[in-house]
C-alpha cells in the first residue's frame, strides 16, 4: 500500500503523451550514446595530436631561452598534467554520457562538442604557455639585461682606470727618478695607492666577462668568473682604507706644489680624460672623481650580483656559484665598511 501510494504521488495520472515522450527520449538517448563513442574517440585523437605538437613547440621555445634539463622537464610535465585532466573530463570513462546528459535536454536532442574542442585546441596551442610562463621568460630577459649591465659597466670602469694610470700615474712614475721629478715614489703611493694593482685585477675580470658574453645565452655562466676573481678583491680593502688620506694629500699638493698643479691641469686636457667625461672646472674634483671609482665598485658588484641571483632559477647551473660569489663580495664589502 505504501509503495502504491508513493507511486501515485510521483506518477499521478500520467498522460499517454507524457509516456510516449519518455519512451522516445529513452530511444533517442540510447541511439545517440551508441553513435557518440566513435565520435569522441576521433576527437580525442585529434586533441592528442594537437597537444603533441604543442609539447614540441613548447620545448623549442624553452630551449631557445636556455631552459633545459630538469626545469624544462618540469614545465612540460606540468603541461601534460593539466592536459590529461582536461582530456579526462572530456573523454574519460563515462565522460561522453555526462556530456550527453548535459547537452541533450528537452529543447535539444543532439550533442555538440565543437566549441569545447576548439577551446581546448586554442588553449594548448600557446595561450596557456604564454600565461603560465610569462614570469619565467621575464626572469630570463632580466637576467640577460643584468649580465649586459655588468659587462658594460666593467668595460667603462676599466677604461677609466686605464686613463687614470696612463695620464697621471705612469707619467709621474717615469719622472720620479729623473731631474724632472714632480712627486716622489712615496708621494705617488700616498695619492694613488694600489690603483694599478686594482686595474690589473679588473682587466682580467673584464677579459673573462667579455669572453662569456661573446657566446651569451641564458644557460651561460658568470658565477664562476666572479668566484675565481673574488679573492683578489681584497686589494680594495687597502685602497678604501687609504682613500681619505689620498684625497687630503691631493688637495694639499695642488695648493703647495705649482709643478704638480700644472701637471694635473695638462692631464685634464688629455683626450682620454675628455672622452671619459671627467673634465670639470675644478681639477681637484676631477682627479678625485677618478680616484673614488674603486671605492664605489665593490658596492656596485654587490647590487648587480644580488639582482642576478634574484632572477636566476635555483636549479640553473649558475645559481650556486653566483650565491657563493655574492657571499665573498659581501664579505669584502663588510670589511671595507
C-alpha positions in Angstrom: 0.0 0.0 0.0 2.8 2.4 0.9 4.6 1.7 -2.4 1.4 2.2 -4.4 0.8 5.4 -2.5 4.2 6.7 -3.3 3.9 5.8 -6.9 0.6 7.5 -7.2 2.2 10.7 -5.8 5.2 10.6 -8.2 3.3 9.5 -11.3 -0.1 10.5 -10.6 -2.2 10.1 -13.7 0.5 10.2 -16.4 -0.9 11.1 -19.7 -0.3 9.0 -22.8 1.6 11.9 -24.4 4.0 12.1 -21.5 4.7 8.3 -21.6 5.2 8.5 -25.3 7.7 11.4 -24.9 9.6 9.5 -22.2 9.8 6.4 -24.4 11.0 8.5 -27.3 13.6 10.2 -25.1 15.0 6.8 -23.9 15.3 5.5 -27.5 16.9 8.7 -28.7 19.3 8.7 -25.8 20.4 5.1 -26.3 20.9 5.7 -30.1 23.0 8.8 -29.6 25.1 7.1 -27.0 26.0 4.3 -29.5 26.9 6.9 -32.1 28.8 9.1 -29.7 31.7 6.8 -28.8 33.4 6.7 -32.2 32.9 10.4 -32.5 34.6 11.0 -29.1 37.4 8.7 -30.0 38.1 10.6 -33.2 38.0 14.0 -31.5 40.2 12.7 -28.6 42.8 11.5 -31.2 42.7 15.0 -32.8 43.2 16.7 -29.5 46.1 14.3 -28.6 47.8 15.3 -31.9 47.4 19.0 -31.1 48.9 18.6 -27.7 51.8 16.6 -29.1 52.6 19.5 -31.5 52.2 21.9 -28.6 54.7 20.0 -26.5 57.3 20.1 -29.3 56.8 23.8 -29.8 57.0 24.4 -26.0 60.3 22.5 -25.8 61.7 24.5 -28.7 60.7 27.8 -27.0 62.2 26.8 -23.7 65.5 25.6 -25.3 65.8 28.8 -27.2 65.7 30.7 -23.9 68.3 28.4 -22.4 65.8 26.4 -20.3 66.9 22.8 -20.4 67.2 19.7 -18.2 65.1 19.4 -15.1 63.5 22.8 -15.5 62.3 22.0 -19.0 61.1 18.6 -18.0 59.2 20.0 -15.1 57.4 22.6 -17.3 56.5 20.0 -19.9 55.3 17.6 -17.2 53.1 20.4 -15.7 51.5 21.0 -19.1 51.0 17.2 -19.5 49.3 17.0 -16.1 46.9 19.9 -17.0 46.2 18.4 -20.4 45.4 15.0 -19.0 43.0 16.4 -16.5 41.1 18.3 -19.2 41.2 15.3 -21.5 39.8 13.1 -18.8 36.9 15.5 -18.3 36.1 15.4 -22.0 36.9 11.8 -23.0 37.3 9.8 -19.8 35.2 6.9 -18.6 31.5 7.9 -18.8 32.6 11.4 -19.9 30.6 11.0 -23.1 27.5 10.1 -21.1 27.9 13.0 -18.8 28.3 15.4 -21.7 25.3 13.7 -23.4 23.1 14.1 -20.4 24.2 17.7 -20.0 23.8 18.8 -23.6 20.7 16.8 -24.6 17.8 18.5 -23.0 14.1 18.9 -23.5 14.9 21.6 -26.1 17.8 19.8 -28.0 18.2 16.2 -28.9 21.8 16.3 -30.2 25.3 16.7 -28.7 27.8 19.2 -30.0 31.4 19.2 -28.8 32.8 21.5 -31.5 33.1 24.7 -29.4 34.7 22.7 -26.5 37.2 21.1 -28.8 38.1 24.4 -30.4 38.7 26.0 -27.0 40.9 23.1 -25.9 42.9 23.4 -29.1 43.5 27.1 -28.7 44.4 26.6 -25.1 47.1 24.0 -25.8 48.4 25.9 -28.9 50.0 28.6 -26.8 47.6 30.7 -24.7 48.3 28.7 -21.6 52.1 28.7 -22.2 52.2 32.5 -22.6 50.2 33.0 -19.4 51.8 30.4 -17.2 55.4 31.0 -18.1 55.4 34.8 -18.5 57.3 35.1 -15.2 60.0 32.7 -16.3 60.5 34.4 -19.5 60.5 37.8 -17.7 63.3 36.5 -15.4 65.3 35.3 -18.4 65.1 38.7 -20.0 66.0 40.5 -16.8 69.0 38.1 -16.2 70.2 38.9 -19.7 69.9 42.7 -19.0 71.8 42.4 -15.7 74.6 40.4 -17.4 74.9 43.0 -20.1 75.0 45.8 -17.5 77.8 44.0 -15.6 79.9 43.8 -18.7 79.2 47.3 -19.9 79.9 49.0 -16.5 83.0 46.9 -16.1 84.3 48.0 -19.5 83.7 51.6 -18.6 85.3 51.2 -15.2 88.5 49.6 -16.6 88.7 52.2 -19.3 88.6 55.0 -16.7 91.2 53.3 -14.5 93.4 53.0 -17.6 93.0 56.7 -18.2 94.0 57.5 -14.6 97.1 55.3 -15.0 98.1 56.4 -18.5 97.6 60.1 -18.0 98.6 60.6 -14.4 100.2 57.7 -12.5 102.7 56.3 -15.1 104.0 59.7 -16.2 104.6 60.7 -12.6 106.4 57.3 -12.1 108.5 57.9 -15.2 109.7 61.2 -13.8 110.2 60.0 -10.2 113.9 59.1 -10.8 114.8 62.0 -13.1 115.7 65.6 -12.7 112.1 66.4 -13.9 110.6 64.7 -10.8 107.3 66.1 -9.7 106.4 63.6 -6.9 108.5 61.0 -5.1 107.5 57.3 -5.3 106.3 57.6 -1.7 104.0 60.6 -2.6 102.7 58.8 -5.7 101.8 55.8 -3.5 100.1 58.2 -1.0 98.0 59.7 -3.7 97.2 56.7 -5.9 97.6 53.8 -3.5 97.2 50.4 -5.3 95.3 51.7 -8.3 97.5 49.8 -10.8 97.0 46.6 -8.9 93.3 47.0 -9.0 93.5 47.8 -12.7 95.3 44.5 -13.4 92.7 42.5 -11.4 89.8 44.2 -13.2 91.3 44.0 -16.6 91.5 40.2 -16.1 87.9 40.1 -14.9 86.7 42.1 -17.9 88.5 39.8 -20.3 86.7 36.8 -18.8 83.3 38.5 -18.8 83.7 39.6 -22.4 84.6 36.1 -23.4 81.4 34.7 -21.8 79.3 37.4 -23.4 80.5 36.6 -26.9 78.6 33.3 -26.6 75.9 34.5 -24.3 72.6 32.7 -23.7 70.5 32.1 -20.6 72.4 28.9 -20.0 75.8 30.8 -19.9 77.6 31.1 -16.6 79.0 34.2 -14.8 79.2 33.0 -11.2 82.4 31.0 -11.6 84.1 34.1 -13.1 83.4 36.2 -10.0 84.1 33.3 -7.7 87.6 32.9 -9.3 88.4 36.6 -9.1 86.8 37.4 -5.7 89.9 36.6 -3.5 91.8 39.3 -5.4 89.1 41.9 -4.5 90.8 42.1 -1.0 93.1 44.7 -2.6 90.1 47.0 -2.4 90.2 46.9 1.4 93.6 48.6 1.4 92.6 51.1 -1.3 89.4 52.2 0.5 91.3 52.4 3.9 93.8 54.9 2.3 91.2 56.8 0.2 90.6 59.6 2.7 94.3 60.3 3.1 94.8 60.3 -0.6 92.2 63.0 -1.2 93.7 65.1 1.5 97.2 64.7 0.0 96.0 65.6 -3.5 94.3 68.8 -2.2 97.4 69.8 -0.3 99.8 69.2 -3.3 97.6 71.2 -5.6 97.8 74.1 -3.3 101.5 73.9 -2.4 103.1 72.4 -5.5 102.9 74.5 -8.6 104.5 71.9 -10.8 102.0 69.2 -9.7 99.1 71.6 -10.3 100.5 72.3 -13.7 100.9 68.6 -14.4 97.3 67.9 -13.4 96.0 70.8 -15.4 97.7 69.5 -18.5 96.4 66.0 -17.9 92.8 67.2 -17.7 93.2 68.4 -21.3 94.2 65.0 -22.5 91.6 63.5 -24.9 91.3 60.3 -22.8 90.1 62.4 -19.9 87.7 64.4 -22.0 86.2 61.2 -23.5 85.7 59.8 -20.0 83.6 62.9 -19.2 85.8 63.7 -16.1 86.9 67.2 -17.1 85.4 69.6 -14.6 86.0 73.3 -13.6 87.9 72.1 -10.6 91.0 69.9 -11.2 90.8 68.7 -7.6 87.3 67.5 -8.1 88.0 65.9 -11.5 91.0 64.0 -10.1 89.1 62.9 -7.0 86.3 61.6 -9.3 88.8 59.3 -10.9 90.2 58.2 -7.6 86.8 57.4 -6.0 85.9 54.9 -8.7 87.4 51.9 -6.9 85.6 52.9 -3.7 82.2 52.7 -5.5 82.9 49.5 -7.4 82.5 46.8 -4.7 79.0 48.0 -3.6 78.1 48.1 -7.3 79.1 44.4 -7.7 77.1 43.5 -4.7 73.9 45.1 -6.1 74.4 43.6 -9.6 75.0 40.1 -8.3 72.0 40.3 -5.9 69.9 41.2 -8.9 71.4 38.4 -11.0 70.8 35.8 -8.2 67.2 37.0 -7.8 66.4 36.4 -11.5 68.3 33.1 -11.8 66.4 29.8 -11.2 67.6 27.8 -8.2 68.3 24.7 -10.4 70.2 26.8 -13.0 73.8 25.7 -13.2 75.0 29.2 -12.4 72.9 29.7 -9.3 75.2 28.0 -6.7 78.4 29.8 -7.9 76.5 33.2 -8.1 75.4 32.8 -4.4 79.0 31.9 -3.3 80.5 34.8 -5.3 77.9 37.2 -3.8 78.8 35.9 -0.3 82.5 36.6 -0.9 81.9 40.0 -2.3 79.6 40.9 0.6 82.5 39.8 2.9 84.8 42.2 1.2 82.2 45.0 1.4 81.7 44.3 5.1 85.4 44.5 5.8 85.6 47.8 3.8 82.9 49.4 5.8 
